[in-house]
Amino acid sequence: MARLFYHKPQFAILDECTSAVSVDVEGSMYQYCRESGITLFTVSHRRSLWKHHEYYLRMDGRGAFEFKPIDTDTEEFGS
């Protein structure tokens, strides 16, 4: 995350980057990225990250996938 904050790229792919931090710190990190104009693609199992994203991509491991907006219909998905 330090490199992301330093370089401030247009977009970044984050793979489980917040697994070792609290939800509060996670929120601050994602808010900073939003304020800096960094578009984030996140790979994570943390449902708490949903509020920082507009869409989700779910892959089933057999070639099928879903790409949908995050809304009340998708809230049951995740953990």
C-alpha positions as a Python dict, from the first residue, in 0.01 Angstrom:
ca = {
    (1, 'M'): (0, 0, 0),
    (2, 'A'): (291, 237, 62),
    (3, 'R'): (393, 216, -304),
    (4, 'L'): (35, 278, -409),
    (5, 'F'): (13, 591, -192),
    (6, 'Y'): (351, 716, -316),
    (7, 'H'): (306, 657, -690),
    (8, 'K'): (-69, 733, -707),
    (9, 'P'): (-139, 536, -1027),
    (10, 'Q'): (-459, 576, -1227),
    (11, 'F'): (-569, 226, -1120),
    (12, 'A'): (-443, -60, -904),
    (13, 'I'): (-520, -429, -851),
    (14, 'L'): (-515, -516, -481),
    (15, 'D'): (-497, -882, -378),
    (16, 'E'): (-599, -932, -12),
    (17, 'C'): (-408, -614, 73),
    (18, 'T'): (-608, -537, 388),
    (19, 'S'): (-620, -883, 544),
    (20, 'A'): (-382, -778, 824),
    (21, 'V'): (-543, -445, 915),
    (22, 'S'): (-856, -346, 1105),
    (23, 'V'): (-1177, -241, 931),
    (24, 'D'): (-1115, 120, 1044),
    (25, 'V'): (-768, 132, 888),
    (26, 'E'): (-900, -44, 579),
    (27, 'G'): (-1166, 226, 542),
    (28, 'S'): (-910, 504, 573),
    (29, 'M'): (-690, 342, 308),
    (30, 'Y'): (-973, 302, 59),
    (31, 'Q'): (-1104, 654, 126),
    (32, 'Y'): (-757, 798, 60),
    (33, 'C'): (-739, 610, -270),
    (34, 'R'): (-1081, 743, -372),
    (35, 'E'): (-982, 1100, -282),
    (36, 'S'): (-658, 1056, -479),
    (37, 'G'): (-848, 941, -789),
    (38, 'I'): (-711, 586, -788),
    (39, 'T'): (-949, 328, -937),
    (40, 'L'): (-924, 4, -740),
    (41, 'F'): (-982, -356, -845),
    (42, 'T'): (-982, -564, -527),
    (43, 'V'): (-942, -938, -478),
    (44, 'S'): (-1076, -1013, -132),
    (45, 'H'): (-1305, -1226, 80),
    (46, 'R'): (-1385, -937, 314),
    (47, 'R'): (-1740, -818, 279),
    (48, 'S'): (-1648, -495, 460),
    (49, 'L'): (-1479, -381, 138),
    (50, 'W'): (-1805, -380, -57),
    (51, 'K'): (-1890, -26, 55),
    (52, 'H'): (-1578, 96, -127),
    (53, 'H'): (-1679, -58, -461),
    (54, 'E'): (-1963, -29, -710),
    (55, 'Y'): (-1939, -368, -888),
    (56, 'Y'): (-1831, -721, -811),
    (57, 'L'): (-1696, -1000, -1031),
    (58, 'R'): (-1765, -1352, -904),
    (59, 'M'): (-1592, -1646, -1074),
    (60, 'D'): (-1698, -2003, -1000),
    (61, 'G'): (-1370, -2176, -1093),
    (62, 'R'): (-1528, -2360, -1386),
    (63, 'G'): (-1530, -2077, -1639),
    (64, 'A'): (-1859, -1911, -1544),
    (65, 'F'): (-1873, -1564, -1392),
    (66, 'E'): (-2106, -1285, -1280),
    (67, 'F'): (-2032, -913, -1311),
    (68, 'K'): (-2295, -708, -1132),
    (69, 'P'): (-2344, -386, -941),
    (70, 'I'): (-2329, -418, -564),
    (71, 'D'): (-2678, -349, -430),
    (72, 'T'): (-2934, -493, -192),
    (73, 'D'): (-2987, -796, -421),
    (74, 'T'): (-2620, -894, -395),
    (75, 'E'): (-2581, -842, -20),
    (76, 'E'): (-2633, -1210, 62),
    (77, 'F'): (-2324, -1299, -143),
    (78, 'G'): (-1993, -1276, 42),
    (79, 'S'): (-1880, -1335, 396),
}
